[in-house]
């Protein structure tokens, strides 16, 4: 069963507008501007992020629980937080390091206002000479952010790359079909040109 985030958040869910064709500094500007317009105090907006959890974890039953001394995968992680990746590829990298390939990637929606910078990772990923240690820098340079406390079950669904790729292909077909002339008109215009 597929979960439509827009049904759960009144259509206020978006992905981070990261443009891989641009420089990191350009993306800092774009995402900073987007965050200012998208993060409204009285109008909760959600952002889609990703998390790799051990394949034996009961994430869909219990939600994503914050790390603690016994449940923390990286030394730079702090107890009390759930760490999230900007893309499924980054989540896969974290899963490979933490769980040796025995993990599941989850798509997660969180209110933009709840996201905090991943200060531990940001410290090691920000290029020299770049100023700024806030959330936007964390999203761009570290590819991650964190949330204090639990992430509830309703905010989580299993990420399925094949499904997502198929959904993208289907969207492309629908878009192409919407912009093409109906078959009957195509037939008539072809007959006239001969």
C-alpha positions, 0 to 999 in steps of 0.5 A: 500500500502506498502512502500519499503524504499530501493526504496526511498533511493537507498538501503541505509536503515538499522535497528540498529543492536541491539542484545538483547542477549548481554549486554548493554555495548556490544551493545554500542561497536557493535552499535558504530562500526556500526555507524562509518562504516555506517555514511558516510559524502558524502554517505547519509545512512538512519536508521529505527526508530519509532514514536507514534503520536496521532491517530488524527494527520495528520502525513501522510499528513503533516509529523512529526512536531517538538514539541513546547510549545503547542505540547510537550508530555513530560517535558524533551522534548525540542521544535524544535525536533521530538523524535524517538524510536529504536523499535516499542515496545519502541514507543508503551510505549511512546504512552501509556504514552502520548496518553492513547492508542489513537495513531498510530505507524509510521516507520520513516527513517532518515539520520544517520547524522541527529540523535541527542542524546535524552539528557533528557531521557538519563539523567534518563536511563544511569546506574550509573558509565557509561560514555558517553552521545552521540548518541550511548548511547542514542540509547542503554540506552534511546532507543531513539534519536531526529531529529531537525526540521520536518520529511517529509512525504516521510520518514514516513509510518504507522507501521503495526505489523501484516504486519511486522510479515507476511513479516517475515514469508514469508521471512522465507518461501522463505529462506527455499524454496531456501535451500531445494531441488526441489520436483523432486530431493527429490522424486528420492532420496527417491525412491533410499533409499528404 
